[in-house]
């Protein structure tokens, strides 16, 4: 059985499409599945829309992505766990590739993200570097990660000491458990952060976090790119 876990805070604009993409992707696979939306302190219609789309909704008030993902994993029944961001769309090729890798013994993996348009000019300059780093380091980010339940339990789950970069830490942890793969078939995720924040804001935030080191990731302060409720 496959468990799809979607952490969501004020994602009414995209949650229906996210769930629909999962259903469309899993149908050709012919496997039993469940979709769990972890509604984290939303003030919009995220939970209502998720329930209408057939997802099981869990309510939490963490505003902490690692804790939110872990809540979904604890409630999941599946042998394979897929963590899909609420602003991300998966596809049959991605899911088929991911399931094949897990069936063949991989501990986990992730999807290479493409971003919906329009995007600012500066993003097109940075994306090739971003993509190269993903392929070289096998560090796909958190928009779509997957693993076996056994590997997830062995890692202890997403590290709740951190409010950001918990996805990268999970990738490192999964690599220690076995083979980690990048699934074929890019997933489509939202480019809204690039449309909402300037290039200089990104640089300043990353520089500040870099100077502070791990402590800069252990609270929401200064992490507006990930926790600000701004929407387009």
C-alpha positions in Angstrom: 0.0 0.0 0.0 1.1 3.5 -0.8 0.6 6.5 1.6 0.7 9.9 0.1 1.3 12.6 2.8 0.6 16.2 2.0 1.6 18.9 4.6 -0.6 21.9 4.0 -0.9 25.4 5.4 -3.3 27.7 3.6 -3.1 25.8 0.4 -6.7 26.1 -0.9 -5.5 27.4 -4.2 -3.6 24.2 -5.1 -4.7 21.4 -2.9 -7.4 20.0 -5.2 -5.0 19.9 -8.2 -2.3 18.2 -6.0 -4.7 15.5 -4.9 -6.0 15.0 -8.5 -2.5 14.6 -9.8 -1.8 11.9 -7.3 -5.0 10.0 -8.2 -4.2 10.3 -11.9 -0.6 9.1 -11.3 -1.5 6.1 -9.1 -4.4 4.8 -11.2 -2.2 3.1 -13.8 -0.2 1.5 -11.1 -3.2 -0.5 -9.9 -2.1 -0.4 -6.2 -4.0 0.4 -3.1 -3.3 3.8 -1.7 -4.4 6.5 0.7 -4.0 10.3 0.6 -3.4 12.1 3.9 -3.5 15.9 4.1 -2.0 17.2 7.3 -3.8 20.5 7.7 -1.4 22.7 9.7 -3.3 25.7 11.2 -4.9 26.7 7.9 -7.3 29.7 8.0 -8.6 29.1 4.5 -10.6 26.2 2.9 -7.7 23.8 2.6 -9.2 21.1 4.8 -12.7 21.4 3.3 -11.3 21.1 -0.3 -9.1 18.2 0.7 -12.0 16.3 2.2 -14.1 16.9 -0.9 -11.3 15.5 -3.0 -11.4 12.3 -1.0 -8.3 12.8 1.2 -8.1 11.9 4.9 -7.5 15.1 6.8 -5.5 15.4 10.0 -5.5 18.7 11.9 -2.4 20.0 13.6 -1.2 23.4 14.8 2.6 23.1 14.5 3.6 25.6 11.8 6.7 23.4 11.6 7.1 21.4 8.4 9.1 18.6 9.9 6.6 18.0 12.7 3.7 18.2 10.2 5.3 15.6 7.9 6.0 13.3 10.8 2.4 13.6 12.0 1.2 12.3 8.6 3.7 9.5 8.6 2.5 8.3 12.1 -1.1 8.2 10.8 -0.1 6.5 7.5 -0.9 2.8 6.9 1.2 2.3 3.8 4.4 0.3 3.2 5.7 3.1 1.0 5.5 6.7 2.1 5.4 9.6 -0.4 5.7 13.2 1.0 4.3 15.5 -1.6 4.1 19.3 -1.1 0.6 20.8 -1.5 1.8 23.1 -4.3 3.3 20.2 -6.3 1.9 18.0 -9.1 3.2 14.5 -9.7 2.8 12.4 -12.8 2.5 8.7 -13.8 6.1 8.5 -15.1 7.5 9.8 -11.8 5.4 7.5 -9.7 6.1 4.5 -11.9 9.9 5.2 -11.6 9.7 5.7 -7.8 7.7 2.5 -7.2 10.0 0.5 -9.4 13.0 1.7 -7.4 11.3 0.9 -4.1 10.2 -2.5 -5.3 13.9 -3.2 -6.2 15.1 -2.4 -2.8 15.9 1.3 -2.7 15.5 3.0 0.7 14.1 6.1 -0.8 14.4 8.9 -3.4 12.9 12.1 -4.7 11.6 13.9 -7.7 13.5 16.5 -9.7 11.4 19.7 -9.6 10.4 21.9 -12.5 8.6 25.2 -11.7 5.4 26.6 -13.1 5.5 29.8 -15.0 5.7 32.8 -15.2 9.1 33.1 -13.5 11.3 36.1 -13.1 14.4 36.5 -15.3 16.8 35.9 -12.5 15.4 32.5 -11.9 16.3 31.3 -15.4 19.9 32.2 -14.7 20.0 30.2 -11.4 17.9 27.2 -12.3 20.6 25.4 -14.4 23.0 25.6 -11.4 20.2 24.4 -9.1 19.4 21.5 -11.4 23.1 20.5 -11.7 23.5 20.4 -7.9 20.4 18.2 -7.6 21.8 15.7 -10.2 25.3 15.7 -8.8 24.5 15.6 -5.1 21.2 13.6 -5.4 19.6 16.3 -3.2 16.2 16.9 -4.8 14.6 19.1 -2.1 11.3 18.4 -0.3 8.6 18.9 -2.9 8.4 15.1 -3.5 10.3 12.6 -1.4 9.6 8.9 -0.9 10.9 6.0 1.1 9.9 2.7 2.6 8.3 2.7 6.0 11.2 0.6 7.2 13.7 3.2 6.1 11.6 6.1 7.5 11.5 4.4 10.9 15.2 3.7 10.9 15.9 7.4 10.3 13.7 8.5 13.1 11.7 10.7 10.7 12.2 14.3 9.8 14.4 16.1 12.3 12.1 18.4 14.3 15.1 20.4 15.6 15.0 22.3 12.3 12.3 24.5 10.7 14.0 24.4 7.3 16.5 22.1 5.6 14.8 19.1 7.3 14.2 17.7 3.8 18.0 17.7 3.0 18.7 16.1 6.4 16.2 13.4 5.6 17.8 12.7 2.3 21.2 12.3 4.1 19.5 10.0 6.6 17.9 7.9 3.9 21.2 7.5 2.0 22.6 5.9 5.2 19.8 3.3 5.1 20.4 2.2 1.5 20.1 3.2 -2.1 18.7 6.7 -2.8 17.4 7.5 -6.3 16.1 10.4 -8.4 12.9 9.3 -10.1 12.4 9.8 -13.8 9.8 12.3 -14.7 10.1 15.8 -13.2 7.4 16.9 -10.8 5.9 20.3 -11.3 6.0 22.6 -8.3 5.0 26.1 -7.7 7.3 29.0 -8.6 5.4 31.3 -6.3 8.3 31.9 -4.0 10.4 33.2 -6.9 7.5 35.4 -7.9 6.9 36.7 -4.4 10.4 37.3 -3.2 13.3 39.1 -5.0 16.6 37.5 -5.9 18.3 39.7 -3.3 15.9 38.6 -0.6 16.8 34.9 -1.3 20.5 35.8 -1.3 20.2 37.7 2.0 18.2 35.0 3.7 20.6 32.2 2.6 23.6 34.4 3.6 22.1 35.1 7.1 21.3 31.4 7.6 24.8 30.5 6.5 26.4 32.9 9.0 24.3 31.6 11.9 24.9 28.0 11.0 22.4 25.3 12.2 21.0 27.7 14.9 19.6 29.8 12.0 17.3 26.9 11.1 16.1 26.1 14.6 13.3 28.7 14.8 11.0 30.3 12.3 12.6 33.7 12.8 14.2 34.8 9.6 12.7 32.0 7.6 9.9 34.0 5.9 10.5 32.3 2.6 9.3 29.1 4.1 6.8 30.3 6.7 5.4 33.6 5.6 1.8 33.3 4.7 2.2 35.5 1.6 0.5 34.2 -1.5 0.5 35.5 -5.0 
